[in-house]
Amino acid sequence: MIVLTGDRGAFAVAQDLAIPATPRWGAWGDLDGDGRLDLAVTGDGFARVFHNRGADLDPTPVMTRDGTSYTAGAWLDADGDQDLDLALAEAPGKLRVFASDGGVLGTTPLWSSLEDQDTASILAADVDGDHDVDLVVASHAASPSRLYRNQGDKTFVTAALMVPSTGFEHVSATARTRR
C-alpha cells in the first residue's frame, strides 16, 4: 500500500507499507493521543493500524487482525474516555467496536452487533444530541441500513432508521441549521 504526501499541488510516494491483501477501507485517527494521525486499514482478511512516528509510519502495525475480511470502519470515542476506539464491519457479518486504553486497541471487542449485515460504510456522529458518538451503517441491498445509538455505558442499541429498503454505498454527515 502506497502512502502519498502532497506539497503545493504535487504528490510524491512517501512510504510503501506491506499489507496482506486488497485494502477496502482506511482512515486517519490519533490512536495514541500524541497529536500525529495514525492509519487504520482494513481489507480482504485483515485489519491493521500503523503508528505515525512523525516522519513516517512505523511499518510494524500496532494492531493486527487476520482471518476476517472487513469492509468499513470508523474512528470514534465509544466509551467516553477521550481515547479513539475503532469500529470495524466484518464482510458480511457483525459490526464490532474495539476499545483503546492508553493508545492500545483491545483484541476483544468492547461491543458487537447482534445482527449480521453487509456494510458498505460507517459514520460515527452524535446523531441524537446526547454527547455520545453513535454509529450509522450504510448497507448493501441485502441488509437494511442501521443506526446504532450509543447508550453511554459501552453498549449500542439498534434504533429506527427511516430510509428506503434499497442498499446504500456511503453515508456522510451534515449539520442542520435553524433560521
Summary of the structure (lengths in Angstrom):
residues: 179
radius of gyration: 16.6
end to end distance: 46.0
largest distance: 50.8
contacts: 525
relative contact order: 0.13
helix: 0%
strand: 47%
